[in-house]
Amino acid sequence: MDLSNRTVLIVGGTSGIGRELARRFAAAGSTVAVGGRSPEALLELAGEGFGTISIDVTDGASVASARDAVLARYPELDTVVTMPGVMLLEDLRDPAHFEAAETTIATNLVGTIRVIDAFTPHLVRRGAGTFITVTSGIAFLPFPPMPTYAASKAAVHAYSEALRAQLDGTGVSVVELVPPAVATAGQEKVNPHALPLDDFATEVVQLLSEDPTPREILVKGVLMHRWAERDGTYDDLVAQRSQALAMLPSREG
């Protein structure tokens, strides 16, 4: 993927990984717009020179309105990065967790599908373009305190595979970015092994720039998650990660 002359929309890119990727695309020479819900974050990004779009992926009307605004301003849009994501702790022994589960699915999975649906006709008409979906190492190696997050990201992985198959022959490619824990949004506080954001973004850009672009963008730090079942380490790693259940409020003490 040539990053030097693309027109990119990053949905869910107002902080963390998305914001850093926006900066990397722009530094490489691409035109970048960022969509999100936070007016304050969008204002900051506008101050950096990015195009900004208000979008709530849990609201179909908001997504449709954002699509229309993006395509009016960026008719040459050729790359859509969709990475809406919430990470919520859930205690499955407590039925009250269901609200967190609903929120997670509505944002991470249904929101991703809405964004893809909104821009598929445009990219297919162009006959060229790229969707970049964002999953997680947790899609392949669950983190038990966040069960629905894991399920939602596993679902986005499966959806990405099916989308790639259905778009075959249209000129529109599908690339799945699979981050490990990255030191952003407080991850570094709960996981001392979280990958520094700058290192992660550098490796992602290197992988995206390969020819051909890999179907899955797997930085070195996520390989143990992605291939745990193949490598026979899955059960041991899930057992290790289950120790984090102690962080649930009902199990403290």
Secondary structure as GFF3:
##gff-version 3
##sequence-region A 1 253
A	DSSP	beta_strand	7	11	.	.	.	ID=ss1
A	DSSP	alpha_helix	16	28	.	.	.	ID=ss2
A	DSSP	beta_strand	31	36	.	.	.	ID=ss3
A	DSSP	alpha_helix	39	47	.	.	.	ID=ss4
A	DSSP	beta_strand	51	54	.	.	.	ID=ss5
A	DSSP	alpha_helix	60	73	.	.	.	ID=ss6
A	DSSP	beta_strand	79	82	.	.	.	ID=ss7
A	DSSP	three_ten_helix	95	97	.	.	.	ID=ss8
A	DSSP	alpha_helix	98	104	.	.	.	ID=ss9
A	DSSP	pi_helix	105	110	.	.	.	ID=ss10
A	DSSP	alpha_helix	111	126	.	.	.	ID=ss11
A	DSSP	beta_strand	129	134	.	.	.	ID=ss12
A	DSSP	three_ten_helix	137	139	.	.	.	ID=ss13
A	DSSP	alpha_helix	147	167	.	.	.	ID=ss14
A	DSSP	beta_strand	172	177	.	.	.	ID=ss15
A	DSSP	alpha_helix	187	190	.	.	.	ID=ss16
A	DSSP	alpha_helix	197	208	.	.	.	ID=ss17
A	DSSP	beta_strand	216	217	.	.	.	ID=ss18
A	DSSP	three_ten_helix	220	222	.	.	.	ID=ss19
A	DSSP	alpha_helix	223	226	.	.	.	ID=ss20
A	DSSP	alpha_helix	228	231	.	.	.	ID=ss21
A	DSSP	alpha_helix	234	242	.	.	.	ID=ss22
A	DSSP	three_ten_helix	243	247	.	.	.	ID=ss23
A	DSSP	three_ten_helix	249	251	.	.	.	ID=ss24
###
